[in-house]
């Protein structure tokens, strides 16, 4: 079953692969130097964006797995001091 999380993980890869192939075709095609320069710039920018968002995504996943440090202390304090 396809979930939203699996789509979020695979969609950037598919779009990135498509844009990479298109820009490589534009670079290798016998067009003018301006078109090749623009395609190369797009390719370099795409690689930078993908790496940047991958770093943010990994940091977010790490943050979601690990509870905040103050939460354990607060939870311990609440269980020790809750004498109702």
KOLGU-4560 file (N, C-alpha, C; in nm, 3 decimals, padded with zeros to 5 digits):
<recs>
<n_xx: 00.083 n_yy: -00.119 n_zz: 00.000 ca_xx: 00.000 ca_yy: 00.000 ca_zz: 00.000 c_xx: 00.088 c_yy: 00.125 c_zz: 00.000 mol: A seq: 1 type: UNK>
<n_xx: 00.052 n_yy: 00.219 n_zz: -00.081 ca_xx: 00.130 ca_yy: 00.342 ca_zz: -00.093 c_xx: 00.085 c_yy: 00.439 c_zz: 00.015 mol: A seq: 2 type: UNK>
<n_xx: 00.179 n_yy: 00.485 n_zz: 00.094 ca_xx: 00.148 ca_yy: 00.583 ca_zz: 00.197 c_xx: 00.205 c_yy: 00.718 c_zz: 00.156 mol: A seq: 3 type: UNK>
<n_xx: 00.162 n_yy: 00.819 n_zz: 00.228 ca_xx: 00.210 ca_yy: 00.954 ca_zz: 00.198 c_xx: 00.360 c_yy: 00.965 c_zz: 00.223 mol: A seq: 4 type: UNK>
<n_xx: 00.408 n_yy: 00.899 n_zz: 00.328 ca_xx: 00.550 ca_yy: 00.906 ca_zz: 00.359 c_xx: 00.634 c_yy: 00.841 c_zz: 00.250 mol: A seq: 5 type: UNK>
<n_xx: 00.587 n_yy: 00.729 n_zz: 00.196 ca_xx: 00.664 ca_yy: 00.665 ca_zz: 00.089 c_xx: 00.664 c_yy: 00.752 c_zz: -00.037 mol: A seq: 6 type: UNK>
<n_xx: 00.553 n_yy: 00.822 n_zz: -00.063 ca_xx: 00.550 ca_yy: 00.913 ca_zz: -00.178 c_xx: 00.645 c_yy: 01.031 c_zz: -00.157 mol: A seq: 7 type: UNK>
<n_xx: 00.650 n_yy: 01.081 n_zz: -00.034 ca_xx: 00.740 ca_yy: 01.192 ca_zz: -00.004 c_xx: 00.886 c_yy: 01.150 c_zz: -00.019 mol: A seq: 8 type: UNK>
<n_xx: 00.914 n_yy: 01.023 n_zz: 00.009 ca_xx: 01.052 ca_yy: 00.976 ca_zz: -00.002 c_xx: 01.092 c_yy: 00.952 c_zz: -00.147 mol: A seq: 9 type: UNK>
<n_xx: 01.000 n_yy: 00.903 n_zz: -00.230 ca_xx: 01.037 ca_yy: 00.866 ca_zz: -00.366 c_xx: 01.014 c_yy: 00.976 c_zz: -00.469 mol: A seq: 10 type: UNK>
<n_xx: 00.922 n_yy: 01.066 n_zz: -00.445 ca_xx: 00.891 ca_yy: 01.170 ca_zz: -00.543 c_xx: 01.011 c_yy: 01.259 c_zz: -00.576 mol: A seq: 11 type: UNK>
<n_xx: 01.089 n_yy: 01.306 n_zz: -00.477 ca_xx: 01.205 ca_yy: 01.388 ca_zz: -00.514 c_xx: 01.308 c_yy: 01.311 c_zz: -00.598 mol: A seq: 12 type: UNK>
<n_xx: 01.322 n_yy: 01.181 n_zz: -00.573 ca_xx: 01.416 ca_yy: 01.103 ca_zz: -00.652 c_xx: 01.371 c_yy: 01.091 c_zz: -00.797 mol: A seq: 13 type: UNK>
<n_xx: 01.242 n_yy: 01.069 n_zz: -00.818 ca_xx: 01.190 ca_yy: 01.055 ca_zz: -00.954 c_xx: 01.201 c_yy: 01.188 c_zz: -01.029 mol: A seq: 14 type: UNK>
<n_xx: 01.160 n_yy: 01.296 n_zz: -00.964 ca_xx: 01.168 ca_yy: 01.428 ca_zz: -01.028 c_xx: 01.314 c_yy: 01.466 c_zz: -01.052 mol: A seq: 15 type: UNK>
<n_xx: 01.399 n_yy: 01.438 n_zz: -00.955 ca_xx: 01.541 ca_yy: 01.468 ca_zz: -00.971 c_xx: 01.605 c_yy: 01.390 c_zz: -01.085 mol: A seq: 16 type: UNK>
<n_xx: 01.568 n_yy: 01.264 n_zz: -01.098 ca_xx: 01.622 ca_yy: 01.182 ca_zz: -01.207 c_xx: 01.574 c_yy: 01.234 c_zz: -01.342 mol: A seq: 17 type: UNK>
<n_xx: 01.447 n_yy: 01.272 n_zz: -01.350 ca_xx: 01.393 ca_yy: 01.324 ca_zz: -01.476 c_xx: 01.462 c_yy: 01.455 c_zz: -01.515 mol: A seq: 18 type: UNK>
<n_xx: 01.476 n_yy: 01.547 n_zz: -01.420 ca_xx: 01.540 ca_yy: 01.675 ca_zz: -01.450 c_xx: 01.687 c_yy: 01.654 c_zz: -01.485 mol: A seq: 19 type: UNK>
<n_xx: 01.752 n_yy: 01.559 n_zz: -01.418 ca_xx: 01.892 ca_yy: 01.530 ca_zz: -01.449 c_xx: 01.908 c_yy: 01.479 c_zz: -01.591 mol: A seq: 20 type: UNK>
<n_xx: 01.821 n_yy: 01.388 n_zz: -01.631 ca_xx: 01.828 ca_yy: 01.334 ca_zz: -01.769 c_xx: 01.801 c_yy: 01.444 c_zz: -01.871 mol: A seq: 21 type: UNK>
<n_xx: 01.702 n_yy: 01.527 n_zz: -01.845 ca_xx: 01.670 ca_yy: 01.635 ca_zz: -01.939 c_xx: 01.786 c_yy: 01.734 c_zz: -01.950 mol: A seq: 22 type: UNK>
<n_xx: 01.846 n_yy: 01.770 n_zz: -01.837 ca_xx: 01.957 ca_yy: 01.865 ca_zz: -01.843 c_xx: 02.081 c_yy: 01.803 c_zz: -01.907 mol: A seq: 23 type: UNK>
<n_xx: 02.103 n_yy: 01.674 n_zz: -01.885 ca_xx: 02.216 ca_yy: 01.609 ca_zz: -01.952 c_xx: 02.196 c_yy: 01.605 c_zz: -02.103 mol: A seq: 24 type: UNK>
<n_xx: 02.071 n_yy: 01.581 n_zz: -02.145 ca_xx: 02.042 ca_yy: 01.584 ca_zz: -02.289 c_xx: 02.066 c_yy: 01.725 c_zz: -02.344 mol: A seq: 25 type: UNK>
<n_xx: 02.025 n_yy: 01.826 n_zz: -02.266 ca_xx: 02.047 ca_yy: 01.964 ca_zz: -02.312 c_xx: 02.195 c_yy: 01.999 c_zz: -02.318 mol: A seq: 26 type: UNK>
<n_xx: 02.274 n_yy: 01.944 n_zz: -02.227 ca_xx: 02.418 ca_yy: 01.971 ca_zz: -02.229 c_xx: 02.484 c_yy: 01.903 c_zz: -02.349 mol: A seq: 27 type: UNK>
<n_xx: 02.443 n_yy: 01.780 n_zz: -02.375 ca_xx: 02.508 ca_yy: 01.703 ca_zz: -02.482 c_xx: 02.454 c_yy: 01.737 c_zz: -02.621 mol: A seq: 28 type: UNK>
<n_xx: 02.341 n_yy: 01.802 n_zz: -02.629 ca_xx: 02.283 ca_yy: 01.835 ca_zz: -02.760 c_xx: 02.366 c_yy: 01.944 c_zz: -02.829 mol: A seq: 29 type: UNK>
<n_xx: 02.363 n_yy: 01.947 n_zz: -02.960 ca_xx: 02.442 ca_yy: 02.047 ca_zz: -03.033 c_xx: 02.374 c_yy: 02.183 c_zz: -03.040 mol: A seq: 30 type: UNK>
<n_xx: 02.344 n_yy: 02.240 n_zz: -02.925 ca_xx: 02.281 ca_yy: 02.370 ca_zz: -02.921 c_xx: 02.385 c_yy: 02.475 c_zz: -02.885 mol: A seq: 31 type: UNK>
<n_xx: 02.339 n_yy: 02.596 n_zz: -02.864 ca_xx: 02.430 ca_yy: 02.705 ca_zz: -02.832 c_xx: 02.491 c_yy: 02.692 c_zz: -02.694 mol: A seq: 32 type: UNK>
<n_xx: 02.594 n_yy: 02.772 n_zz: -02.671 ca_xx: 02.664 ca_yy: 02.767 ca_zz: -02.543 c_xx: 02.577 c_yy: 02.819 c_zz: -02.428 mol: A seq: 33 type: UNK>
<n_xx: 02.489 n_yy: 02.912 n_zz: -02.457 ca_xx: 02.403 ca_yy: 02.967 ca_zz: -02.351 c_xx: 02.308 c_yy: 02.859 c_zz: -02.298 mol: A seq: 34 type: UNK>
<n_xx: 02.251 n_yy: 02.779 n_zz: -02.388 ca_xx: 02.160 ca_yy: 02.672 ca_zz: -02.345 c_xx: 02.236 c_yy: 02.569 c_zz: -02.262 mol: A seq: 35 type: UNK>
<n_xx: 02.357 n_yy: 02.534 n_zz: -02.304 ca_xx: 02.437 ca_yy: 02.438 ca_zz: -02.228 c_xx: 02.475 c_yy: 02.494 c_zz: -02.092 mol: A seq: 36 type: UNK>
<n_xx: 02.508 n_yy: 02.622 n_zz: -02.087 ca_xx: 02.542 ca_yy: 02.685 ca_zz: -01.959 c_xx: 02.422 c_yy: 02.686 c_zz: -01.866 mol: A seq: 37 type: UNK>
<n_xx: 02.305 n_yy: 02.719 n_zz: -01.919 ca_xx: 02.183 ca_yy: 02.721 ca_zz: -01.837 c_xx: 02.150 c_yy: 02.580 c_zz: -01.786 mol: A seq: 38 type: UNK>
<n_xx: 02.165 n_yy: 02.479 n_zz: -01.871 ca_xx: 02.136 ca_yy: 02.342 ca_zz: -01.831 c_xx: 02.233 c_yy: 02.295 c_zz: -01.723 mol: A seq: 39 type: UNK>
<n_xx: 02.359 n_yy: 02.329 n_zz: -01.739 ca_xx: 02.458 ca_yy: 02.291 ca_zz: -01.639 c_xx: 02.432 c_yy: 02.362 c_zz: -01.506 mol: A seq: 40 type: UNK>
<n_xx: 02.392 n_yy: 02.488 n_zz: -01.512 ca_xx: 02.358 ca_yy: 02.561 ca_zz: -01.391 c_xx: 02.238 c_yy: 02.498 c_zz: -01.320 mol: A seq: 41 type: UNK>
<n_xx: 02.138 n_yy: 02.459 n_zz: -01.397 ca_xx: 02.021 ca_yy: 02.393 ca_zz: -01.338 c_xx: 02.061 c_yy: 02.261 c_zz: -01.273 mol: A seq: 42 type: UNK>
<n_xx: 02.146 n_yy: 02.186 n_zz: -01.339 ca_xx: 02.191 ca_yy: 02.057 ca_zz: -01.285 c_xx: 02.268 c_yy: 02.075 c_zz: -01.155 mol: A seq: 43 type: UNK>
<n_xx: 02.359 n_yy: 02.169 n_zz: -01.150 ca_xx: 02.436 ca_yy: 02.195 ca_zz: -01.029 c_xx: 02.343 c_yy: 02.244 c_zz: -00.917 mol: A seq: 44 type: UNK>
<n_xx: 02.251 n_yy: 02.333 n_zz: -00.949 ca_xx: 02.156 ca_yy: 02.381 ca_zz: -00.850 c_xx: 02.067 c_yy: 02.271 c_zz: -00.798 mol: A seq: 45 type: UNK>
<n_xx: 02.025 n_yy: 02.180 n_zz: -00.885 ca_xx: 01.942 ca_yy: 02.068 ca_zz: -00.843 c_xx: 02.016 c_yy: 01.977 c_zz: -00.746 mol: A seq: 46 type: UNK>
<n_xx: 02.142 n_yy: 01.949 n_zz: -00.776 ca_xx: 02.221 ca_yy: 01.865 ca_zz: -00.687 c_xx: 02.236 c_yy: 01.931 c_zz: -00.550 mol: A seq: 47 type: UNK>
<n_xx: 02.263 n_yy: 02.060 n_zz: -00.549 ca_xx: 02.277 ca_yy: 02.132 ca_zz: -00.421 c_xx: 02.147 c_yy: 02.129 c_zz: -00.342 mol: A seq: 48 type: UNK>
<n_xx: 02.034 n_yy: 02.152 n_zz: -00.409 ca_xx: 01.904 ca_yy: 02.152 ca_zz: -00.341 c_xx: 01.872 c_yy: 02.014 c_zz: -00.285 mol: A seq: 49 type: UNK>
<n_xx: 01.897 n_yy: 01.909 n_zz: -00.363 ca_xx: 01.868 ca_yy: 01.773 ca_zz: -00.316 c_xx: 01.953 c_yy: 01.739 c_zz: -00.195 mol: A seq: 50 type: UNK>
<n_xx: 02.082 n_yy: 01.773 n_zz: -00.200 ca_xx: 02.168 ca_yy: 01.744 ca_zz: -00.086 c_xx: 02.125 c_yy: 01.823 c_zz: 00.037 mol: A seq: 51 type: UNK>
<n_xx: 02.086 n_yy: 01.949 n_zz: 00.019 ca_xx: 02.043 ca_yy: 02.032 ca_zz: 00.131 c_xx: 01.916 c_yy: 01.978 c_zz: 00.194 mol: A seq: 52 type: UNK>
<n_xx: 01.816 n_yy: 01.942 n_zz: 00.112 ca_xx: 01.691 ca_yy: 01.891 ca_zz: 00.167 c_xx: 01.708 c_yy: 01.752 c_zz: 00.225 mol: A seq: 53 type: UNK>
<n_xx: 01.800 n_yy: 01.673 n_zz: 00.171 ca_xx: 01.827 ca_yy: 01.542 ca_zz: 00.231 c_xx: 01.884 c_yy: 01.559 c_zz: 00.371 mol: A seq: 54 type: UNK>
<n_xx: 01.973 n_yy: 01.658 n_zz: 00.387 ca_xx: 02.030 ca_yy: 01.685 ca_zz: 00.519 c_xx: 01.920 c_yy: 01.730 c_zz: 00.616 mol: A seq: 55 type: UNK>
<n_xx: 01.832 n_yy: 01.818 n_zz: 00.571 ca_xx: 01.722 ca_yy: 01.864 ca_zz: 00.657 c_xx: 01.629 c_yy: 01.748 c_zz: 00.691 mol: A seq: 56 type: UNK>
<n_xx: 01.598 n_yy: 01.662 n_zz: 00.593 ca_xx: 01.508 ca_yy: 01.549 ca_zz: 00.617 c_xx: 01.568 c_yy: 01.452 c_zz: 00.718 mol: A seq: 57 type: UNK>
<n_xx: 01.698 n_yy: 01.423 n_zz: 00.707 ca_xx: 01.762 ca_yy: 01.333 ca_zz: 00.803 c_xx: 01.763 c_yy: 01.395 c_zz: 00.942 mol: A seq: 58 type: UNK>
<n_xx: 01.789 n_yy: 01.524 n_zz: 00.951 ca_xx: 01.788 ca_yy: 01.591 ca_zz: 01.081 c_xx: 01.648 c_yy: 01.588 c_zz: 01.142 mol: A seq: 59 type: UNK>
<n_xx: 01.546 n_yy: 01.609 n_zz: 01.058 ca_xx: 01.409 ca_yy: 01.605 ca_zz: 01.107 c_xx: 01.372 c_yy: 01.465 c_zz: 01.157 mol: A seq: 60 type: UNK>
<n_xx: 01.411 n_yy: 01.362 n_zz: 01.083 ca_xx: 01.381 ca_yy: 01.225 ca_zz: 01.124 c_xx: 01.452 c_yy: 01.191 c_zz: 01.254 mol: A seq: 61 type: UNK>
<n_xx: 01.577 n_yy: 01.234 n_zz: 01.267 ca_xx: 01.651 ca_yy: 01.211 ca_zz: 01.391 c_xx: 01.585 c_yy: 01.283 c_zz: 01.507 mol: A seq: 62 type: UNK>
<n_xx: 01.537 n_yy: 01.404 n_zz: 01.484 ca_xx: 01.472 ca_yy: 01.482 ca_zz: 01.588 c_xx: 01.340 c_yy: 01.418 c_zz: 01.630 mol: A seq: 63 type: UNK>
<n_xx: 01.267 n_yy: 01.361 n_zz: 01.533 ca_xx: 01.138 ca_yy: 01.298 ca_zz: 01.565 c_xx: 01.156 c_yy: 01.169 c_zz: 01.644 mol: A seq: 64 type: UNK>
<n_xx: 01.262 n_yy: 01.097 n_zz: 01.622 ca_xx: 01.286 ca_yy: 00.972 ca_zz: 01.694 c_xx: 01.329 c_yy: 00.995 c_zz: 01.837 mol: A seq: 65 type: UNK>
<n_xx: 01.404 n_yy: 01.100 n_zz: 01.862 ca_xx: 01.464 ca_yy: 01.125 ca_zz: 01.992 c_xx: 01.379 c_yy: 01.226 c_zz: 02.069 mol: A seq: 66 type: UNK>
<n_xx: 01.336 n_yy: 01.191 n_zz: 02.189 ca_xx: 01.259 ca_yy: 01.289 ca_zz: 02.267 c_xx: 01.350 c_yy: 01.400 c_zz: 02.320 mol: A seq: 67 type: UNK>
<n_xx: 01.288 n_yy: 01.508 n_zz: 02.353 ca_xx: 01.364 ca_yy: 01.621 ca_zz: 02.407 c_xx: 01.426 c_yy: 01.581 c_zz: 02.540 mol: A seq: 68 type: UNK>
<n_xx: 01.547 n_yy: 01.631 n_zz: 02.571 ca_xx: 01.612 ca_yy: 01.591 ca_zz: 02.697 c_xx: 01.536 c_yy: 01.636 c_zz: 02.820 mol: A seq: 69 type: UNK>
<n_xx: 01.470 n_yy: 01.752 n_zz: 02.812 ca_xx: 01.398 ca_yy: 01.799 ca_zz: 02.929 c_xx: 01.275 c_yy: 01.716 c_zz: 02.957 mol: A seq: 70 type: UNK>
<n_xx: 01.223 n_yy: 01.645 n_zz: 02.856 ca_xx: 01.100 ca_yy: 01.570 ca_zz: 02.875 c_xx: 01.121 c_yy: 01.454 c_zz: 02.972 mol: A seq: 71 type: UNK>
<n_xx: 01.233 n_yy: 01.385 n_zz: 02.963 ca_xx: 01.260 ca_yy: 01.274 ca_zz: 03.054 c_xx: 01.269 c_yy: 01.323 c_zz: 03.198 mol: A seq: 72 type: UNK>
<n_xx: 01.337 n_yy: 01.434 n_zz: 03.218 ca_xx: 01.350 ca_yy: 01.490 ca_zz: 03.353 c_xx: 01.213 c_yy: 01.533 c_zz: 03.407 mol: A seq: 73 type: UNK>
<n_xx: 01.134 n_yy: 01.597 n_zz: 03.322 ca_xx: 01.002 ca_yy: 01.642 ca_zz: 03.364 c_xx: 00.912 c_yy: 01.523 c_zz: 03.396 mol: A seq: 74 type: UNK>
<n_xx: 00.919 n_yy: 01.419 n_zz: 03.314 ca_xx: 00.837 ca_yy: 01.301 ca_zz: 03.335 c_xx: 00.877 c_yy: 01.232 c_zz: 03.465 mol: A seq: 75 type: UNK>
<n_xx: 01.006 n_yy: 01.224 n_zz: 03.492 ca_xx: 01.053 ca_yy: 01.164 ca_zz: 03.617 c_xx: 01.006 c_yy: 01.247 c_zz: 03.737 mol: A seq: 76 type: UNK>
<n_xx: 01.017 n_yy: 01.379 n_zz: 03.726 ca_xx: 00.976 ca_yy: 01.466 ca_zz: 03.835 c_xx: 00.825 c_yy: 01.454 c_zz: 03.860 mol: A seq: 77 type: UNK>
<n_xx: 00.747 n_yy: 01.445 n_zz: 03.752 ca_xx: 00.601 ca_yy: 01.431 ca_zz: 03.767 c_xx: 00.563 c_yy: 01.299 c_zz: 03.831 mol: A seq: 78 type: UNK>
<n_xx: 00.630 n_yy: 01.191 n_zz: 03.797 ca_xx: 00.596 ca_yy: 01.062 ca_zz: 03.858 c_xx: 00.638 c_yy: 01.056 c_zz: 04.003 mol: A seq: 79 type: UNK>
<n_xx: 00.748 n_yy: 01.122 n_zz: 04.038 ca_xx: 00.791 ca_yy: 01.121 ca_zz: 04.179 c_xx: 00.703 c_yy: 01.211 c_zz: 04.265 mol: A seq: 80 type: UNK>
<n_xx: 00.654 n_yy: 01.321 n_zz: 04.210 ca_xx: 00.581 ca_yy: 01.418 ca_zz: 04.290 c_xx: 00.429 c_yy: 01.411 c_zz: 04.274 mol: A seq: 81 type: UNK>
<n_xx: 00.382 n_yy: 01.311 n_zz: 04.207 ca_xx: 00.236 ca_yy: 01.302 ca_zz: 04.192 c_xx: 00.182 c_yy: 01.203 c_zz: 04.296 mol: A seq: 82 type: UNK>
<n_xx: 00.141 n_yy: 01.258 n_zz: 04.407 ca_xx: 00.083 ca_yy: 01.177 ca_zz: 04.515 c_xx: -00.060 c_yy: 01.221 c_zz: 04.537 mol: A seq: 83 type: UNK>
<n_xx: -00.145 n_yy: 01.180 n_zz: 04.447 ca_xx: -00.285 ca_yy: 01.219 ca_zz: 04.458 c_xx: -00.366 c_yy: 01.112 c_zz: 04.526 mol: A seq: 84 type: UNK>
</recs>
